[in-house]
């Protein structure tokens, strides 16, 4: 018999600590009917049975409501309902279009995009699967043409009315362990084109798409039937709750550790009217993407291309923003690097409430505590020194933390991995540069260096050396990658090698994915140990792969590491802890 004694119920709740087990929060989009936001009880009952805590989301398109709602979600369930207005797909309505629910469209399409950008696990059911397609560049047919089976059944909702065929290489097959499943069916629209972000994972006998899932190694799935009514539907909800649990763990981890990307080339684009404070589609790193991927810090470099003999440097770079210096013929590599740093400082100054320039690990941790993002400065190609040793001090005073000694071509410091052995390694001038960098507490970066230059620099440098964005030659035999012997030598000298996301350094054939990047990371770990690895994406310098295409997807890398059972301590090392240890050591050796 139900007790109406409130104190008794509260007493049971407070009888132990904590009051309840932590459960992932699953947001469920609501229907809208005659002024009521409503939801069938089967949706939230299945979420509860699966071990999640349901939170009903009203169809409200207000940006503050959407963003604040998503901040508290670990998973998103897009529920079924009436048709989506085809105008959202750029189409006029077909005569066979039935009822639309315009109150839902804008809110659900927006929350789907925002959740996707935040890597939140998503399950779409019927209309929800169609919402995924419309929101993420797929296509929906307004009414299925001449189907050969009935897709809108008259039978009870718990009745199984037709079969589907599940693709073996899919999460759906992993859930059910079978290629044939019997389902219910209440729809006349369907996804006709999943778009590039999804792939078909189940079809009905007449070819209608019955399920799709992420093509980018993300936890996103859509099903055309209504599993909330079926006993056989519970495993799908358990899948969503499990993915949401993993996402919650990753979010909590990112709150506790500093996540640092040690190499991006985004400043190359800052002179083109880039808005770093906006979600700018022209760049892979901006404030919104860093926030979405829960990334704390990035080392932005002034990249300088290496001119060939007889080439003029100012002819190789876009000088439209250089205040006439190039027209006067005096835009030097030194001047160009300073222009880039000036631009970064302008951007930081204009957004100082949210981002700052950090010079030390202490600065990074301080920004983390204050809720700010951090930018560190680096130079990619020692050409920026203009063959003047005093310029090392100049850039040290500007706050740079490393210099990549060369790029694709030999310079006056050393030979490149893609050079022609000009100096047989590090030049005499290069030796002085390395010693001055040691004296001033600047990290020596050997990404792009030739193998002889690499070993010379290891011998010359009195502090550990880094490779900010380099992969493993054993897995992809290209000149830019490091041999196992180089990895061992780097580790023996206390240095670090950071896996990069340039597809051509991850695999020689085909398109690389986040899984290839993890393979290179794990190979480096097997050779060097967990204390000598990290991530340097090379975003906006041709870096970026499927599953980790920009800064918004950084937490996706953490999710994959968690699936492979890496501990929090090891993930912290990978996400910058190792690099910051070396940086601290290098900066302590400074003898100004």
C-alpha positions as CSV (number, residue, x, y, z in Angstrom):
1,X,0.0,0.0,0.0
2,X,1.3,3.5,-0.9
3,X,2.5,5.4,2.1
4,X,1.7,9.1,2.2
5,X,4.3,9.8,4.9
6,X,6.7,12.2,3.3
7,X,9.2,12.1,6.2
8,X,9.4,8.4,5.8
9,X,10.2,8.6,2.1
10,X,12.8,11.3,2.7
11,X,14.3,9.3,5.6
12,X,15.0,6.4,3.2
13,X,16.6,8.8,0.7
14,X,18.9,10.2,3.4
15,X,19.6,6.9,5.1
16,X,23.0,6.6,3.3
17,X,25.5,8.8,1.5
18,X,25.4,9.7,-1.3
19,X,21.6,9.8,-1.6
20,X,21.7,8.2,-5.1
21,X,24.0,6.6,-7.5
22,X,25.4,8.8,-10.3
23,X,23.5,8.2,-13.5
24,X,24.0,9.8,-16.9
25,X,21.5,12.5,-17.7
26,X,19.6,11.7,-21.0
27,X,17.7,14.6,-22.5
28,X,14.6,13.7,-24.4
29,X,13.0,16.0,-26.9
30,X,9.3,16.6,-26.3
31,X,6.3,16.6,-28.7
32,X,4.1,19.7,-29.0
33,X,0.3,19.4,-29.2
34,X,-2.3,22.1,-28.7
35,X,-0.1,24.2,-26.4
36,X,1.2,21.2,-24.5
37,X,4.8,19.9,-24.5
38,X,4.3,16.2,-24.1
39,X,6.1,12.8,-24.3
40,X,5.0,9.2,-24.4
41,X,5.9,7.5,-21.1
42,X,7.6,4.7,-22.9
43,X,10.6,6.9,-23.8
44,X,11.5,7.9,-20.3
45,X,10.6,4.5,-18.8
46,X,13.1,2.8,-21.2
47,X,15.8,5.3,-20.2
48,X,15.2,4.6,-16.5
49,X,15.2,0.8,-17.1
50,X,18.5,1.2,-19.0
51,X,20.1,3.0,-16.0
52,X,19.8,6.6,-17.1
53,X,18.1,9.7,-15.6
54,X,15.6,11.2,-18.1
55,X,15.3,15.0,-18.5
56,X,12.5,16.3,-20.8
57,X,13.4,19.0,-23.2
58,X,10.7,21.4,-24.3
59,X,10.6,22.6,-27.9
60,X,12.3,25.9,-27.2
61,X,14.8,27.5,-29.7
62,X,16.2,30.1,-27.3
63,X,20.0,29.9,-27.5
64,X,20.5,30.4,-23.8
65,X,18.1,27.6,-23.0
66,X,19.7,25.2,-25.6
67,X,23.3,25.8,-24.5
68,X,22.6,25.6,-20.8
69,X,20.5,22.5,-21.3
70,X,23.3,20.8,-23.2
71,X,25.8,21.7,-20.6
72,X,24.0,19.3,-18.2
73,X,23.4,16.4,-20.6
74,X,25.4,13.3,-21.1
75,X,23.2,11.9,-23.9
76,X,20.4,13.1,-26.2
77,X,17.3,11.1,-27.3
78,X,15.5,12.6,-30.3
79,X,11.9,11.3,-30.0
80,X,9.4,10.5,-32.7
81,X,6.4,12.5,-34.0
82,X,5.0,14.4,-36.9
83,X,6.9,15.3,-40.1
84,X,9.6,17.9,-40.4
85,X,8.8,20.9,-42.6
86,X,10.5,20.2,-45.9
87,X,11.5,23.9,-46.2
88,X,14.3,23.1,-43.8
89,X,15.7,20.8,-46.5
90,X,15.3,23.5,-49.2
91,X,12.2,21.8,-50.7
92,X,8.6,22.7,-51.3
93,X,6.1,20.4,-49.7
94,X,4.9,17.4,-51.6
95,X,1.1,16.8,-52.0
96,X,1.7,13.6,-50.0
97,X,3.2,15.5,-47.1
98,X,1.1,14.9,-43.9
99,X,1.0,16.9,-40.7
100,X,4.1,18.8,-39.7
101,X,5.0,20.0,-36.2
102,X,6.7,23.3,-36.8
103,X,7.0,24.1,-33.1
104,X,9.6,21.3,-32.9
105,X,11.7,21.8,-36.0
106,X,13.9,24.8,-35.3
107,X,14.6,23.8,-31.7
108,X,15.4,20.2,-32.5
109,X,17.5,20.9,-35.5
110,X,19.5,23.4,-33.5
111,X,20.0,21.2,-30.4
112,X,21.0,18.3,-32.7
113,X,23.7,20.4,-34.3
114,X,24.9,21.7,-31.0
115,X,25.0,18.3,-29.4
116,X,26.9,16.9,-32.5
117,X,29.5,19.6,-32.1
118,X,29.9,18.8,-28.5
119,X,30.3,15.0,-29.2
120,X,27.3,14.2,-27.0
121,X,26.0,10.7,-27.7
122,X,22.7,10.8,-29.7
123,X,19.9,8.3,-30.4
124,X,17.3,9.3,-32.9
125,X,14.0,7.4,-33.1
126,X,11.8,7.6,-36.3
127,X,11.3,11.4,-36.7
128,X,14.5,11.7,-34.5
129,X,16.5,9.8,-37.1
130,X,15.1,12.0,-39.8
131,X,16.0,15.0,-37.6
132,X,19.6,13.8,-37.5
133,X,19.7,13.5,-41.3
134,X,18.2,17.0,-41.9
135,X,20.4,18.7,-39.3
136,X,23.6,17.1,-40.5
137,X,23.5,17.3,-44.3
138,X,21.5,14.2,-45.1
139,X,18.1,14.0,-46.9
140,X,14.6,12.8,-46.1
141,X,12.0,11.7,-48.7
142,X,8.7,13.3,-47.9
143,X,6.7,10.2,-48.6
144,X,8.2,6.8,-49.4
145,X,7.5,6.1,-53.1
146,X,5.7,2.8,-53.8
147,X,6.9,0.7,-50.8
148,X,6.3,-3.0,-51.0
149,X,5.8,-3.4,-47.3
150,X,3.5,-1.4,-44.9
151,X,5.6,1.1,-43.0
152,X,2.8,2.7,-41.1
153,X,1.1,-0.2,-39.3
154,X,-2.4,-0.3,-38.0
155,X,-1.6,-3.0,-35.5
156,X,-0.9,-2.4,-31.8
157,X,2.4,-0.5,-31.2
158,X,3.9,-3.5,-29.5
159,X,3.3,-5.7,-32.5
160,X,6.2,-6.7,-34.7
161,X,5.2,-6.2,-38.3
162,X,8.2,-6.5,-40.6
163,X,11.9,-7.5,-40.6
164,X,15.1,-5.6,-41.1
165,X,18.5,-6.7,-42.2
166,X,21.4,-5.4,-40.0
167,X,24.9,-4.8,-41.4
168,X,27.5,-6.9,-39.5
169,X,30.0,-4.0,-39.3
170,X,27.7,-1.9,-37.0
171,X,27.0,-1.0,-33.4
172,X,23.4,-2.3,-34.0
173,X,24.8,-5.7,-34.9
174,X,27.0,-5.6,-31.7
175,X,23.9,-4.8,-29.7
176,X,21.7,-7.6,-31.1
177,X,24.3,-10.1,-32.4
178,X,22.0,-11.0,-35.4
179,X,21.5,-9.8,-38.9
180,X,17.7,-10.1,-38.9
181,X,15.5,-8.3,-36.5
182,X,11.7,-7.9,-36.4
183,X,10.4,-4.4,-35.7
184,X,7.2,-2.3,-35.5
185,X,6.8,0.6,-38.0
186,X,4.9,3.9,-37.8
187,X,6.2,6.2,-40.5
188,X,5.7,7.3,-44.1
189,X,8.8,9.4,-44.4
190,X,12.4,8.0,-44.3
191,X,16.0,9.0,-44.7
192,X,16.9,8.8,-48.4
193,X,20.5,10.0,-48.1
194,X,22.4,9.8,-44.8
195,X,25.0,12.4,-45.8
196,X,28.7,12.0,-45.3
197,X,28.6,11.8,-41.5
198,X,26.5,8.7,-41.4
199,X,26.3,5.2,-43.0
200,X,23.4,2.9,-43.5
201,X,23.4,0.0,-41.0
202,X,20.0,-1.6,-41.5
203,X,17.3,-1.8,-44.3
204,X,13.9,-3.2,-44.7
205,X,13.1,-5.8,-47.4
206,X,12.0,-3.0,-49.8
207,X,15.3,-1.1,-49.3
208,X,14.0,1.6,-47.0
209,X,16.8,2.8,-44.6
210,X,15.9,1.5,-41.1
211,X,19.0,2.5,-39.2
212,X,22.1,4.6,-39.6
213,X,25.1,5.4,-37.4
214,X,28.1,7.7,-37.3
215,X,30.7,7.4,-40.0
216,X,33.2,9.3,-37.8
217,X,33.7,6.8,-34.9
218,X,31.2,8.8,-32.7
219,X,28.3,7.5,-30.6
220,X,25.4,8.6,-32.8
221,X,22.7,6.3,-34.0
222,X,19.3,6.6,-35.7
223,X,16.6,3.9,-36.0
224,X,13.4,4.2,-38.0
225,X,11.2,1.9,-35.8
226,X,10.0,2.6,-32.3
227,X,12.0,0.5,-29.8
228,X,10.5,2.3,-26.8
229,X,7.4,0.1,-27.3
230,X,9.3,-3.2,-27.5
231,X,10.9,-5.5,-25.0
232,X,13.6,-6.0,-27.7
233,X,14.1,-2.2,-27.7
234,X,15.8,-2.0,-24.2
235,X,19.3,-2.9,-25.5
236,X,19.3,0.2,-27.7
237,X,18.5,2.4,-24.7
238,X,21.2,0.6,-22.8
239,X,23.6,1.4,-25.6
240,X,22.7,5.1,-25.3
241,X,23.0,5.1,-21.5
242,X,26.4,3.4,-21.7
243,X,27.7,5.9,-24.2
244,X,26.4,8.7,-22.1
245,X,28.1,7.3,-19.1
246,X,31.4,7.2,-21.0
247,X,30.9,10.8,-22.1
248,X,30.2,11.9,-18.5
249,X,33.4,10.3,-17.4
250,X,35.3,12.0,-20.2
251,X,33.8,15.4,-19.3
252,X,34.7,15.0,-15.6
253,X,38.2,14.0,-16.6
254,X,38.6,17.1,-18.8
255,X,37.5,19.3,-15.9
256,X,40.4,18.0,-13.7
257,X,43.3,17.9,-16.2
258,X,44.9,20.4,-18.6
259,X,44.4,19.4,-22.3
260,X,47.1,20.9,-24.5
261,X,47.5,20.6,-28.3
262,X,51.2,21.4,-28.9
263,X,51.0,22.4,-32.6
264,X,48.5,24.3,-34.7
265,X,48.9,26.6,-37.7
266,X,45.7,28.6,-37.3
267,X,47.5,32.0,-37.2
268,X,48.2,31.5,-41.0
269,X,44.6,32.5,-41.5
270,X,44.2,35.4,-39.0
271,X,44.8,38.1,-41.6
272,X,41.9,36.9,-43.7
273,X,39.2,38.4,-41.5
274,X,39.0,35.3,-39.3
275,X,36.8,35.7,-36.2
276,X,38.4,33.7,-33.5
277,X,35.5,34.5,-31.1
278,X,33.0,33.0,-33.6
279,X,32.5,29.4,-34.8
280,X,34.3,30.2,-38.0
281,X,34.1,27.4,-40.6
282,X,37.3,28.6,-42.3
283,X,39.5,27.5,-39.4
284,X,39.8,24.3,-37.2
285,X,40.6,26.0,-34.0
286,X,38.6,28.9,-32.5
287,X,37.1,29.7,-29.1
288,X,33.8,27.9,-29.7
289,X,35.5,24.7,-31.0
290,X,37.9,24.7,-28.1
291,X,35.0,25.0,-25.7
292,X,33.0,22.3,-27.4
293,X,35.9,19.9,-27.4
294,X,36.8,20.9,-23.8
295,X,40.3,21.9,-24.8
296,X,42.2,24.1,-22.5
297,X,45.3,25.2,-24.4
298,X,47.0,25.2,-27.7
299,X,50.5,26.2,-29.0
300,X,50.0,28.4,-32.0
301,X,53.0,28.8,-34.3
302,X,54.2,31.4,-36.6
303,X,54.7,29.2,-39.7
304,X,57.4,30.3,-42.2
305,X,57.7,28.5,-45.5
306,X,61.2,27.7,-46.5
307,X,62.3,29.5,-49.8
308,X,64.3,27.6,-52.3
309,X,67.6,29.0,-53.6
310,X,66.8,32.2,-55.5
311,X,63.3,32.5,-54.1
312,X,62.2,35.7,-52.3
313,X,60.6,35.0,-48.9
314,X,58.1,37.9,-49.3
315,X,56.8,36.3,-52.5
316,X,55.9,33.1,-50.6
317,X,53.5,34.6,-48.1
318,X,50.3,36.6,-48.2
319,X,51.5,40.1,-47.4
320,X,48.3,42.0,-47.9
321,X,48.2,42.7,-44.2
322,X,51.8,43.8,-43.7
323,X,51.4,47.6,-43.8
324,X,53.3,48.0,-47.0
325,X,56.5,46.2,-45.8
326,X,56.5,43.8,-48.8
327,X,55.9,46.6,-51.3
328,X,59.0,48.2,-50.0
329,X,60.9,44.9,-50.3
330,X,61.7,44.6,-46.6
331,X,59.3,41.9,-45.3
332,X,61.8,39.6,-43.7
333,X,61.1,36.2,-42.1
334,X,61.8,38.0,-38.8
335,X,59.3,40.7,-39.6
336,X,56.7,38.2,-40.8
337,X,56.9,36.2,-37.6
338,X,56.4,39.3,-35.5
339,X,53.4,40.3,-37.5
340,X,51.8,37.0,-36.7
341,X,52.5,37.3,-33.0
342,X,51.1,40.9,-33.1
343,X,47.9,39.5,-34.6
344,X,47.6,36.8,-32.0
345,X,48.1,39.3,-29.2
346,X,45.4,41.5,-30.7
347,X,42.9,38.6,-30.7
348,X,43.7,37.7,-27.1
349,X,43.5,41.4,-26.1
350,X,40.0,41.6,-27.6
351,X,38.8,38.4,-25.8
352,X,40.9,38.7,-22.6
353,X,38.0,37.6,-20.4
354,X,38.0,34.2,-22.0
355,X,41.6,33.6,-23.3
356,X,45.1,34.6,-22.5
357,X,48.7,34.1,-23.7
358,X,50.6,31.7,-21.4
359,X,54.3,31.4,-21.1
360,X,54.8,28.8,-18.5
361,X,53.0,25.6,-17.2
362,X,52.1,27.7,-14.1
363,X,50.3,30.1,-16.4
364,X,48.3,27.3,-18.0
365,X,47.1,25.9,-14.7
366,X,46.2,29.4,-13.5
367,X,44.1,30.0,-16.6
368,X,42.4,26.6,-16.1
369,X,41.4,27.6,-12.5
370,X,40.1,31.0,-13.8
371,X,38.0,29.3,-16.6
372,X,40.1,30.8,-19.4
373,X,41.6,29.2,-22.4
374,X,45.3,29.6,-23.1
375,X,47.4,30.2,-26.2
376,X,51.1,29.6,-26.1
377,X,53.4,30.8,-28.9
378,X,55.9,28.9,-31.0
379,X,57.9,29.3,-34.2
380,X,57.8,26.8,-37.0
381,X,61.1,27.2,-38.9
382,X,64.1,28.9,-37.4
383,X,64.3,30.9,-40.6
384,X,62.5,33.6,-38.5
385,X,65.8,34.3,-36.7
386,X,67.2,35.9,-39.9
387,X,70.6,34.4,-39.2
388,X,70.9,36.7,-36.1
389,X,71.6,34.9,-32.8
390,X,70.3,37.9,-30.9
391,X,66.8,37.3,-32.3
392,X,66.5,34.2,-30.1
393,X,66.4,36.5,-27.1
394,X,63.9,38.8,-28.9
395,X,61.5,35.9,-29.4
396,X,62.1,34.6,-25.9
397,X,61.0,38.1,-24.6
398,X,57.9,37.8,-26.8
399,X,57.0,34.6,-25.0
400,X,57.6,31.8,-27.4
401,X,58.0,28.4,-25.8
402,X,59.6,26.5,-28.7
403,X,61.3,26.9,-32.1
404,X,60.9,24.2,-34.7
405,X,64.5,24.3,-36.1
406,X,63.5,23.9,-39.8
407,X,60.6,23.1,-42.1
408,X,60.4,21.4,-45.5
409,X,63.8,22.4,-46.8
410,X,67.3,23.0,-45.3
411,X,67.8,26.4,-43.7
412,X,70.9,28.0,-42.0
413,X,70.3,26.0,-38.8
414,X,70.0,22.4,-40.0
415,X,69.0,20.0,-42.6
416,X,65.4,19.1,-43.1
417,X,63.8,15.6,-43.4
418,X,62.9,16.9,-46.9
419,X,66.1,18.7,-47.6
420,X,69.3,17.9,-49.5
421,X,71.9,17.5,-46.8
422,X,73.3,21.0,-47.0
423,X,75.2,20.9,-43.7
424,X,75.3,17.1,-43.0
425,X,73.1,17.8,-39.9
426,X,73.2,20.9,-37.7
427,X,75.3,23.8,-38.9
428,X,77.8,25.7,-36.8
429,X,75.2,28.5,-36.6
430,X,72.6,26.0,-35.6
431,X,74.7,24.7,-32.8
432,X,74.9,28.3,-31.4
433,X,71.1,28.7,-31.8
434,X,70.4,25.5,-29.8
435,X,72.8,26.6,-27.1
436,X,71.2,30.0,-26.9
437,X,67.7,28.4,-26.8
438,X,68.9,26.3,-23.9
439,X,70.2,29.4,-22.1
440,X,66.9,31.2,-22.6
441,X,64.6,28.4,-21.7
442,X,63.2,27.8,-25.2
443,X,62.3,24.2,-26.1
444,X,64.1,22.7,-29.2
445,X,61.6,21.2,-31.5
446,X,62.9,18.6,-34.1
447,X,59.8,17.9,-36.0
448,X,60.7,18.4,-39.7
449,X,64.4,17.8,-39.0
450,X,66.5,15.3,-40.9
451,X,67.8,12.2,-39.1
452,X,71.4,13.5,-38.8
453,X,70.1,16.9,-37.6
454,X,68.0,15.0,-35.0
455,X,71.0,13.2,-33.5
456,X,73.2,16.2,-33.7
457,X,70.7,18.3,-31.8
458,X,70.3,15.6,-29.1
459,X,74.1,15.7,-28.6
460,X,74.3,19.5,-28.6
461,X,71.3,20.3,-26.4
462,X,71.7,20.4,-22.6
463,X,68.0,20.1,-22.1
464,X,65.5,17.5,-23.3
465,X,64.3,17.9,-26.9
466,X,60.7,17.7,-28.3
467,X,59.0,16.7,-31.5
468,X,55.8,18.7,-31.4
469,X,54.1,16.9,-34.3
470,X,55.7,13.8,-35.6
471,X,54.5,10.2,-36.1
472,X,56.1,6.7,-36.3
473,X,58.0,5.6,-39.4
474,X,57.4,1.9,-38.5
475,X,53.7,2.5,-39.3
476,X,54.0,5.0,-42.1
477,X,57.4,5.1,-43.9
478,X,57.7,8.8,-44.9
479,X,60.7,11.1,-44.3
480,X,58.9,13.2,-41.8
481,X,58.2,10.4,-39.4
482,X,60.6,9.1,-36.6
483,X,62.2,5.7,-36.6
484,X,62.0,3.5,-33.5
485,X,65.7,4.2,-32.8
486,X,64.9,8.0,-32.9
487,X,62.0,7.5,-30.5
488,X,64.2,5.5,-28.1
489,X,67.0,8.1,-28.2
490,X,64.5,10.9,-27.6
491,X,63.0,9.2,-24.6
492,X,66.5,8.4,-23.3
493,X,67.3,12.1,-23.3
494,X,64.0,12.9,-21.5
495,X,62.1,14.3,-24.5
496,X,58.6,13.8,-25.9
497,X,57.2,13.0,-29.4
498,X,53.6,14.1,-30.1
499,X,51.4,12.3,-32.5
500,X,50.1,14.5,-35.3
501,X,46.9,14.2,-37.3
502,X,48.2,14.8,-40.9
503,X,46.7,11.9,-42.9
504,X,49.9,11.5,-45.0
505,X,52.0,10.9,-41.9
506,X,49.4,8.4,-40.5
507,X,49.0,6.1,-43.5
508,X,50.3,6.0,-47.0
509,X,47.1,4.9,-48.6
510,X,43.5,5.9,-48.0
511,X,41.9,8.4,-45.7
512,X,43.2,8.3,-42.1
513,X,40.9,8.3,-39.1
514,X,41.2,8.8,-35.4
515,X,41.9,5.1,-35.0
516,X,45.1,5.5,-37.1
517,X,46.2,8.3,-34.8
518,X,45.7,6.1,-31.8
519,X,47.7,3.3,-33.5
520,X,50.7,5.7,-33.9
521,X,50.3,6.9,-30.3
522,X,50.3,3.4,-29.0
523,X,53.3,2.4,-31.1
524,X,55.2,5.3,-29.7
525,X,54.1,4.3,-26.2
526,X,55.4,0.7,-26.8
527,X,58.8,2.1,-27.8
528,X,59.2,5.1,-25.5
529,X,56.8,4.5,-22.6
530,X,53.8,6.5,-21.5
531,X,55.9,9.4,-20.1
532,X,57.2,10.5,-23.5
533,X,54.1,10.9,-25.8
534,X,51.3,13.5,-26.5
535,X,49.2,15.1,-29.2
536,X,50.2,17.9,-31.6
537,X,47.3,18.1,-34.1
538,X,48.7,20.3,-36.9
539,X,45.2,21.7,-37.2
540,X,45.0,24.3,-40.0
541,X,48.3,23.0,-41.3
542,X,46.6,20.1,-43.1
543,X,46.1,18.2,-39.9
544,X,42.7,16.7,-39.0
545,X,41.3,13.2,-39.6
546,X,37.8,11.6,-39.5
547,X,36.8,11.5,-35.9
548,X,39.2,14.3,-34.8
549,X,38.7,16.9,-37.6
550,X,39.0,20.0,-35.4
551,X,39.2,21.2,-31.8
552,X,35.5,20.5,-31.1
553,X,36.4,16.8,-31.4
554,X,39.3,16.7,-28.9
555,X,37.2,15.0,-26.3
556,X,36.5,12.3,-28.8
557,X,40.1,11.3,-28.5
558,X,39.7,11.0,-24.8
559,X,36.6,8.8,-25.3
560,X,38.6,6.4,-27.4
561,X,41.4,6.3,-24.8
562,X,38.9,5.5,-22.1
563,X,37.5,2.6,-24.2
564,X,41.0,1.2,-24.4
565,X,41.2,1.3,-20.6
566,X,43.8,4.1,-20.2
567,X,43.9,5.4,-16.7
568,X,43.2,9.1,-15.8
569,X,46.8,9.5,-14.9
570,X,48.0,8.2,-18.3
571,X,45.5,10.3,-20.2
572,X,46.6,13.4,-18.3
573,X,50.2,12.6,-19.4
574,X,49.1,12.2,-23.0
575,X,47.1,15.4,-23.0
576,X,50.1,17.6,-22.1
577,X,51.4,16.4,-18.8
578,X,54.5,15.0,-20.3
579,X,55.1,18.1,-22.4
580,X,54.7,20.4,-19.4
581,X,57.1,18.3,-17.4
582,X,59.7,18.9,-20.2
583,X,58.8,22.6,-20.5
584,X,59.3,23.1,-16.8
585,X,62.7,21.4,-16.9
586,X,63.8,23.5,-19.9
587,X,62.6,26.8,-18.4
588,X,64.3,26.0,-15.1
589,X,67.6,25.7,-16.9
590,X,67.3,29.3,-18.1
591,X,70.4,31.4,-17.3
592,X,69.4,34.9,-18.2
